[in-house]
Amino acid sequence: MSGMRTLGNTAMKVVPVGLGCMGFSHAYGAPAVGRKHGSGKTSVRKTSSLQRRRSAGWMNFLTGCRCRYTAREPGGTDMPASADIEAIRQAYMRMYDGMISKDEKVLNDVLDDSFVLVHMTGMRQPKQAFIKAVLNGTPNYFSAEHENMPVEISGDTAVLTGQSYVAAAVFGGGRHNWHLQQKCSLKKTDGVWKITRSVASTY
């Protein structure tokens, strides 16, 4: 087909699409201007996610709607799982809220009793040991900016790969900013999504 164009820095060839005066700020929010840490809260940074999807060729109108956020009904029909996706993302963000505010109740609510955190060193920390460490300041979390939270759901289990820009001081070290990834496994019990496992790494 003539008139094909290269998509960004990728090798993909696409047909030019005229969008007229249509904007995207209603869907993706205003661009992030800068990063300020130390506010003691979490936030969602949407611009980075859009940039990553553009560079990977994930824009739906160019790739035929490559959507990962679906759940399978018993009959085999793929249906949107927007309510579950939102609940899963809320669980991830509440975990960070609890870590930053050292809120034992929040962490107990959002983490399943079987929860295990696998640190980058390979150390495995069960739920109560992790909560105790957070409360006594072994890791101190100051803020978190959530850049990506893709979700994959299979029945009553799910995996969220959270990528967050985190300000923290851990294991006696000084305060630093980290591109921290947590691959969280979750399960749904009595309609509530709880995190059962998290594997930490960087991105």
Helices and strands as residue ranges (DSSP letters): E 5-6, E 13-14, H 25-28, E 42-44, H 46-55, H 60-63, E 70-72, E 78-80, H 82-101, H 104-110, E 111-118, E 124-126, H 127-136, E 139-148, E 151-154, E 157-170, E 176-189, E 192-202
